[in-house]
Amino acid sequence: MTINSPTRVAGPYSGAGNTATYSFNFRVFAATALQVIRAYSGTEITLTLPTDYTVSLNANQISTPGGTITLPAGNLPTGYTLTILSSVPYLQPADFQNTGGFYPEVLNDSLDRATMQIQQLTVARDRTVRVPISDANPALVLPTAAQRANSYLALDGNGNCIAVDAGATGSPTTIIRQNFSGDGSN
């Protein structure tokens, strides 16, 4: 089989209090190869299979990849979101023997698994802070935990990550946090 879609995430689905079943359309090898995240007001919780959700996989993951997850506790409340992610373990279980038979399906599954794992890493990479590829030598290693404690993360004159002690020269004297809300069009 080929992996024809880079999608390894379904959602986020917005809760309206009327739905407990949510679909995903990417291939997985087992129900345990999913991660389900419920979020509310900025807090994310990773749900646990089978306590917090159950999985129904489509019978033929090659021709009809995906399936559904169901929340046994009931409908997703208004204000909550639900996101389904691929969580294929970073393992390679196929073992090819020199004198063994050749089974194209085993080889295809191995290549599909590797592609899925690369796609998962791409999803994670796309959600990180990055610098332009033309930035030749970015020094973005954070200081140690002891150096970061009670400090602000900042960038020095060369664009490198530093920790600035609160109250030190050059540190902000005031930090203003603003919360914005809208009605979906403003």
C-alpha positions in Angstrom: 0.0 0.0 0.0 1.1 3.6 -0.4 0.5 6.4 2.0 -1.2 9.0 -0.1 -1.9 11.7 2.5 0.4 13.5 4.9 -2.4 13.9 7.4 -1.8 12.2 10.8 -4.1 14.5 12.8 -7.9 14.7 12.9 -9.6 17.8 14.4 -9.6 19.7 16.5 -13.3 19.0 16.8 -15.3 21.6 18.7 -17.7 20.3 21.3 -21.3 21.3 21.2 -22.7 18.9 23.7 -24.3 16.7 21.1 -21.6 14.4 19.7 -19.6 11.5 21.4 -18.2 9.9 18.2 -15.4 11.5 16.1 -13.7 10.1 13.0 -10.2 10.0 11.6 -9.1 9.0 8.2 -5.4 8.0 8.5 -4.2 4.4 8.6 -3.1 2.8 11.9 -2.0 -0.7 12.7 -3.9 -0.9 16.0 -6.3 1.1 18.3 -3.3 1.7 20.6 -1.6 3.7 17.8 -3.7 6.7 18.5 -3.5 9.6 20.9 -6.6 11.5 21.8 -6.3 15.0 23.4 -9.2 16.9 25.0 -8.7 20.6 25.6 -10.6 23.2 27.6 -9.6 26.7 28.3 -6.0 26.2 27.3 -5.5 23.0 29.3 -4.9 19.8 27.3 -5.4 16.3 28.7 -4.3 13.1 27.0 -7.2 10.6 27.2 -6.7 7.0 28.1 -7.9 4.0 26.1 -10.3 2.3 27.0 -11.3 4.4 30.1 -11.8 7.7 28.3 -12.5 6.6 24.7 -13.0 3.5 22.6 -11.8 2.9 19.1 -13.5 1.3 16.1 -11.1 0.8 13.2 -12.3 0.5 9.7 -12.1 -3.2 8.7 -9.6 -2.7 5.8 -7.1 0.0 6.8 -5.5 -0.2 3.3 -8.5 0.6 1.2 -10.4 2.6 3.8 -8.0 3.9 6.4 -9.1 5.3 9.7 -12.1 4.8 12.0 -13.9 6.5 14.9 -13.3 7.1 18.6 -16.2 7.3 21.0 -16.3 9.0 24.4 -18.1 6.5 26.7 -18.8 9.2 29.3 -21.0 11.0 26.7 -21.0 14.0 24.4 -18.1 16.4 24.2 -19.3 19.5 26.1 -19.5 23.0 24.6 -16.2 24.8 24.9 -14.1 21.7 24.7 -12.0 20.5 21.7 -10.9 17.0 20.8 -7.9 16.1 18.6 -7.0 12.7 17.3 -3.3 12.0 16.5 -1.4 9.2 15.0 0.9 7.6 17.7 2.6 4.7 15.8 5.4 3.5 18.1 8.9 4.3 17.0 9.8 0.6 16.5 10.4 -1.6 13.5 8.9 -5.0 14.2 9.5 -6.8 10.9 12.3 -9.3 10.9 13.5 -10.4 7.4 15.5 -13.6 7.3 18.0 -14.5 4.6 16.4 -17.8 3.8 12.8 -16.8 4.6 10.0 -16.3 2.2 9.4 -12.9 0.6 6.1 -11.4 1.6 5.4 -8.1 -0.1 2.7 -7.2 2.4 5.2 -7.3 5.3 7.7 -5.1 3.4 4.9 -2.7 2.5 3.7 -2.5 6.1 7.3 -1.8 7.2 7.7 1.0 4.7 4.2 2.4 5.6 5.2 2.3 9.3 8.3 4.3 8.6 6.4 6.8 6.5 3.8 7.2 9.3 6.6 7.8 11.8 8.2 10.4 9.6 4.8 12.1 9.3 4.3 12.1 13.1 7.7 13.8 13.5 6.8 16.3 10.8 3.6 17.2 12.8 5.7 17.7 15.9 8.4 19.7 14.0 5.8 22.0 12.4 4.6 22.9 15.9 8.0 24.1 17.1 9.8 27.4 17.0 12.3 27.4 14.1 14.8 29.7 12.6 15.3 30.2 8.9 17.4 27.6 7.1 19.7 30.5 5.9 20.6 31.3 9.5 24.0 29.5 9.4 24.8 28.8 13.0 21.8 29.4 15.3 22.7 28.9 19.0 19.3 28.0 20.4 20.3 25.7 23.2 18.5 26.8 26.4 20.6 27.5 29.5 20.5 24.9 32.3 17.5 24.7 34.6 19.4 26.4 37.4 20.3 29.3 35.0 16.7 29.6 33.8 15.1 29.5 37.2 13.2 32.8 38.0 14.4 34.3 34.8 13.1 35.5 31.5 13.9 33.7 28.3 15.5 36.3 25.9 17.6 36.6 22.8 21.0 38.4 23.0 22.4 40.8 20.4 23.4 37.8 18.2 20.0 36.2 18.4 21.1 33.4 20.8 18.9 32.2 23.6 19.8 33.5 27.1 18.2 33.7 30.5 17.9 37.2 32.0 17.4 37.4 35.8 14.4 39.4 36.9 15.6 42.8 37.9 18.9 42.6 36.0 20.0 45.3 33.6 18.1 44.9 30.3 15.3 42.8 31.8 11.8 43.9 31.5 10.5 45.9 34.5 6.9 45.2 33.7 5.3 42.4 31.7 1.7 43.0 30.6 -0.5 40.1 29.8 -3.5 40.8 27.7 -6.4 38.5 27.1 -8.5 39.0 24.0 -11.8 37.5 23.1 -14.0 37.8 20.1 -17.2 36.6 18.5 -15.6 34.7 15.7 -15.7 37.7 13.3 -13.8 40.3 15.3 
